[in-house]
Amino acid sequence: MSYNTITYLIYLPIICFIMLKVGWLFYKNGEVFLLDIFQQNQPLVSSINKLLLIGYYLLNIGYAILTISYWEHLESTIEIINSLSLTLGRIIIILALMHYNNIFILKFINKQKLLNQ
């Protein structure tokens, strides 16, 4: 078995766990913010929250697949560790940036809602 195959077998379960866990946390905890913005309109909030979750999963699955397709050829255990840490670190940083971006957008929408009242 090549080093790349070993790396893929390590990478895929870790990235799936991160994507599913973080996505589920965003889905469950983000509903409160959406309810506040959309004046407690539960059907609308539920639909928007599901669409956000689907978009989140699609974006992350696409990024994970692109990451695998551009992976360099690995030749040692040290390269496996370096490559995994760099790739997983990038994905976690991108997820954090996306999260903060969404928070700032929600805050802006909420501020606009309050100004218009």
Backbone as CSV, one residue per row, in Angstrom:
resi,resn,N_x,N_y,N_z,CA_x,CA_y,CA_z,C_x,C_y,C_z
1,MET,0.847,-1.174,0.000,0.000,0.000,0.000,0.893,1.238,0.000
2,SER,0.557,2.196,-0.877,1.383,3.395,-0.991,1.089,4.363,0.159
3,TYR,1.984,5.302,0.326,1.808,6.296,1.384,0.586,7.183,1.105
4,ASN,0.325,7.452,-0.175,-0.841,8.264,-0.498,-2.135,7.558,-0.113
5,THR,-2.216,6.269,-0.343,-3.410,5.511,0.022,-3.619,5.532,1.532
6,ILE,-2.550,5.376,2.274,-2.639,5.447,3.740,-3.129,6.824,4.170
7,THR,-2.598,7.857,3.530,-3.003,9.224,3.862,-4.480,9.437,3.567
8,TYR,-4.957,8.939,2.439,-6.378,9.074,2.105,-7.241,8.342,3.126
9,LEU,-6.810,7.177,3.555,-7.582,6.412,4.536,-7.620,7.089,5.903
10,ILE,-6.619,7.878,6.197,-6.626,8.657,7.439,-7.441,9.943,7.253
11,TYR,-7.243,10.589,6.120,-7.856,11.891,5.843,-9.381,11.817,5.743
12,LEU,-9.895,10.858,5.012,-11.334,10.806,4.749,-12.196,10.684,6.014
13,PRO,-11.897,9.775,6.947,-12.735,9.748,8.156,-12.627,11.020,9.003
14,ILE,-11.432,11.594,9.065,-11.258,12.813,9.861,-12.055,13.958,9.254
15,ILE,-11.949,14.144,7.947,-12.642,15.258,7.307,-14.149,15.040,7.322
16,CYS,-14.591,13.795,7.200,-16.036,13.522,7.286,-16.555,13.846,8.677
17,PHE,-15.824,13.468,9.700,-16.233,13.779,11.069,-16.296,15.283,11.290
18,ILE,-15.270,15.999,10.854,-15.244,17.451,11.038,-16.416,18.096,10.306
19,MET,-16.642,17.702,9.053,-17.728,18.295,8.280,-19.086,18.025,8.909
20,LEU,-19.326,16.782,9.287,-20.630,16.429,9.841,-20.861,17.083,11.205
21,LYS,-19.866,17.041,12.058,-20.018,17.601,13.407,-20.211,19.116,13.368
22,VAL,-19.353,19.809,12.635,-19.443,21.267,12.565,-20.738,21.682,11.865
23,GLY,-21.093,21.003,10.783,-22.332,21.323,10.075,-23.552,21.143,10.947
24,TRP,-23.575,20.062,11.703,-24.705,19.815,12.594,-24.772,20.865,13.703
25,LEU,-23.630,21.256,14.250,-23.615,22.304,15.283,-24.118,23.637,14.720
26,PHE,-23.676,23.986,13.509,-24.161,25.208,12.875,-25.668,25.136,12.664
27,TYR,-26.136,23.986,12.224,-27.558,23.819,11.931,-28.409,23.962,13.190
28,LYS,-28.005,23.295,14.252,-28.807,23.317,15.484,-28.730,24.673,16.194
29,ASN,-27.560,25.258,16.269,-27.392,26.494,17.032,-27.676,27.752,16.221
30,GLY,-27.615,27.664,14.906,-27.863,28.838,14.074,-29.323,29.188,13.939
31,GLU,-30.191,28.252,14.246,-31.625,28.495,14.107,-32.101,29.634,15.012
32,VAL,-31.509,29.767,16.164,-31.886,30.829,17.105,-31.646,32.199,16.481
33,PHE,-30.496,32.387,15.837,-30.169,33.666,15.211,-31.100,33.952,14.042
34,LEU,-31.392,32.924,13.260,-32.296,33.108,12.132,-33.716,33.439,12.598
35,LEU,-34.154,32.821,13.675,-35.479,33.135,14.214,-35.563,34.590,14.646
36,ASP,-34.497,35.097,15.223,-34.478,36.493,15.649,-34.540,37.432,14.453
37,ILE,-33.821,37.123,13.402,-33.784,37.988,12.222,-35.108,37.958,11.468
38,PHE,-35.692,36.794,11.328,-36.908,36.653,10.525,-38.179,36.669,11.371
39,GLN,-38.179,37.372,12.469,-39.339,37.612,13.319,-40.122,36.345,13.655
40,GLN,-39.420,35.330,14.085,-40.033,34.084,14.572,-40.868,33.363,13.510
41,ASN,-40.540,33.540,12.239,-41.237,32.860,11.143,-40.626,31.470,10.980
42,GLN,-41.133,30.500,11.737,-40.527,29.165,11.827,-40.419,28.447,10.474
43,PRO,-41.448,28.429,9.613,-41.289,27.710,8.338,-40.179,28.298,7.461
44,LEU,-40.096,29.626,7.415,-39.055,30.274,6.626,-37.673,29.980,7.203
45,VAL,-37.544,30.085,8.506,-36.265,29.836,9.171,-35.823,28.393,8.967
46,SER,-36.742,27.474,9.079,-36.411,26.061,8.886,-35.908,25.803,7.470
47,SER,-36.558,26.400,6.497,-36.137,26.227,5.104,-34.763,26.843,4.852
48,ILE,-34.564,28.046,5.340,-33.269,28.718,5.151,-32.162,27.944,5.852
49,ASN,-32.430,27.452,7.046,-31.420,26.702,7.803,-31.040,25.416,7.065
50,LYS,-32.020,24.731,6.495,-31.719,23.510,5.732,-30.920,23.820,4.477
51,LEU,-31.266,24.916,3.796,-30.501,25.312,2.612,-29.063,25.677,2.967
52,LEU,-28.884,26.367,4.080,-27.525,26.692,4.525,-26.725,25.426,4.836
53,LEU,-27.370,24.444,5.456,-26.690,23.188,5.777,-26.296,22.443,4.504
54,ILE,-27.199,22.386,3.530,-26.890,21.712,2.269,-25.744,22.420,1.555
55,GLY,-25.800,23.745,1.504,-24.709,24.499,0.879,-23.385,24.280,1.579
56,TYR,-23.427,24.229,2.897,-22.221,23.981,3.690,-21.617,22.619,3.340
57,TYR,-22.475,21.590,3.312,-21.980,20.245,2.990,-21.436,20.171,1.569
58,LEU,-22.127,20.758,0.617,-21.663,20.713,-0.771,-20.318,21.423,-0.929
59,LEU,-20.193,22.574,-0.317,-18.931,23.313,-0.398,-17.778,22.516,0.210
60,ASN,-18.007,21.907,1.359,-16.952,21.157,2.027,-16.610,19.864,1.310
61,ILE,-17.608,19.180,0.793,-17.324,17.958,0.029,-16.515,18.297,-1.213
62,GLY,-16.894,19.376,-1.891,-16.133,19.800,-3.066,-14.698,20.148,-2.741
63,TYR,-14.497,20.879,-1.652,-13.140,21.250,-1.259,-12.323,20.014,-0.869
64,ALA,-12.946,19.080,-0.162,-12.228,17.869,0.245,-11.816,17.047,-0.974
65,ILE,-12.685,16.958,-1.966,-12.356,16.198,-3.179,-11.263,16.905,-3.973
66,LEU,-11.351,18.224,-4.095,-10.295,18.957,-4.791,-8.954,18.809,-4.080
67,THR,-8.987,18.801,-2.771,-7.756,18.631,-2.005,-7.108,17.289,-2.317
68,ILE,-7.912,16.246,-2.393,-7.364,14.923,-2.713,-6.797,14.900,-4.126
69,SER,-7.467,15.548,-5.054,-7.003,15.490,-6.446,-5.669,16.211,-6.659
70,TYR,-5.381,17.212,-5.820,-4.123,17.948,-5.962,-3.049,17.510,-4.970
71,TRP,-3.268,16.385,-4.294,-2.297,15.917,-3.312,-1.025,15.464,-4.013
72,GLU,0.112,15.890,-3.472,1.397,15.498,-4.049,1.725,14.047,-3.672
73,HIS,2.691,13.491,-4.358,3.116,12.123,-4.072,3.920,12.108,-2.772
74,LEU,3.504,11.248,-1.845,4.150,11.167,-0.538,5.081,9.959,-0.496
75,GLU,6.213,10.123,0.202,7.210,9.060,0.221,7.686,8.675,1.613
76,SER,7.117,9.275,2.660,7.537,8.909,4.013,6.426,9.233,5.011
77,THR,6.597,8.704,6.205,5.616,8.946,7.266,5.607,10.415,7.676
78,ILE,6.754,11.039,7.671,6.840,12.463,8.013,6.052,13.294,7.002
79,GLU,6.152,12.945,5.726,5.403,13.666,4.698,3.905,13.457,4.872
80,ILE,3.489,12.272,5.331,2.068,12.016,5.602,1.576,12.960,6.699
81,ILE,2.324,13.037,7.777,1.931,13.893,8.900,1.902,15.361,8.477
82,ASN,2.931,15.802,7.751,2.975,17.193,7.288,1.819,17.509,6.349
83,SER,1.568,16.617,5.417,0.508,16.841,4.438,-0.864,16.837,5.094
84,LEU,-1.099,15.884,6.004,-2.388,15.833,6.706,-2.608,17.075,7.568
85,SER,-1.584,17.476,8.296,-1.757,18.633,9.167,-1.980,19.906,8.360
86,LEU,-1.282,20.070,7.261,-1.471,21.245,6.420,-2.865,21.258,5.794
87,THR,-3.295,20.129,5.271,-4.596,20.051,4.605,-5.737,20.222,5.593
88,LEU,-5.684,19.526,6.715,-6.743,19.643,7.709,-6.749,21.034,8.340
89,GLY,-5.579,21.591,8.556,-5.499,22.946,9.094,-6.128,23.966,8.165
90,ARG,-5.876,23.839,6.868,-6.498,24.737,5.893,-8.011,24.635,5.937
91,ILE,-8.512,23.428,5.964,-9.961,23.236,5.966,-10.572,23.815,7.238
92,ILE,-9.939,23.607,8.369,-10.467,24.135,9.631,-10.433,25.663,9.629
93,ILE,-9.387,26.253,9.105,-9.314,27.716,9.019,-10.378,28.255,8.069
94,ILE,-10.590,27.600,6.946,-11.632,28.027,6.010,-13.010,27.923,6.655
95,LEU,-13.253,26.848,7.405,-14.535,26.703,8.102,-14.733,27.825,9.118
96,ALA,-13.677,28.158,9.837,-13.775,29.239,10.827,-14.055,30.574,10.132
97,LEU,-13.382,30.845,9.024,-13.618,32.090,8.287,-15.042,32.147,7.746
98,MET,-15.531,31.020,7.231,-16.911,30.980,6.751,-17.886,31.243,7.894
99,HIS,-17.613,30.670,9.051,-18.482,30.852,10.209,-18.523,32.322,10.625
100,TYR,-17.372,32.944,10.746,-17.342,34.346,11.145,-17.956,35.241,10.069
101,ASN,-17.771,34.896,8.818,-18.402,35.641,7.739,-19.924,35.577,7.874
102,ASN,-20.452,34.394,8.126,-21.896,34.254,8.307,-22.383,35.030,9.526
103,ILE,-21.624,35.023,10.606,-22.015,35.776,11.802,-22.064,37.271,11.507
104,PHE,-21.065,37.784,10.790,-21.060,39.206,10.462,-22.214,39.565,9.534
105,ILE,-22.539,38.684,8.589,-23.676,38.937,7.699,-24.977,38.950,8.500
106,LEU,-25.149,37.978,9.399,-26.349,37.954,10.226,-26.433,39.189,11.124
107,LYS,-25.306,39.614,11.649,-25.288,40.813,12.493,-25.666,42.039,11.675
108,PHE,-25.162,42.136,10.462,-25.488,43.255,9.584,-26.974,43.254,9.242
109,ILE,-27.525,42.092,8.920,-28.954,41.999,8.597,-29.782,42.383,9.815
110,ASN,-29.383,41.923,10.973,-30.108,42.255,12.204,-30.044,43.757,12.491
111,LYS,-28.875,44.355,12.278,-28.722,45.796,12.504,-29.598,46.579,11.527
112,GLN,-29.652,46.157,10.271,-30.513,46.817,9.287,-31.977,46.690,9.650
113,LYS,-32.337,45.500,10.176,-33.727,45.274,10.600,-34.087,46.219,11.736
114,LEU,-33.186,46.378,12.693,-33.445,47.262,13.824,-33.512,48.731,13.409
115,LEU,-32.684,49.142,12.434,-32.700,50.520,11.958,-33.989,50.837,11.210
116,ASN,-34.528,49.854,10.508,-35.737,50.080,9.722,-37.005,50.053,10.562
117,GLN,-36.918,49.633,11.804,-38.105,49.589,12.642,-38.422,50.906,13.260
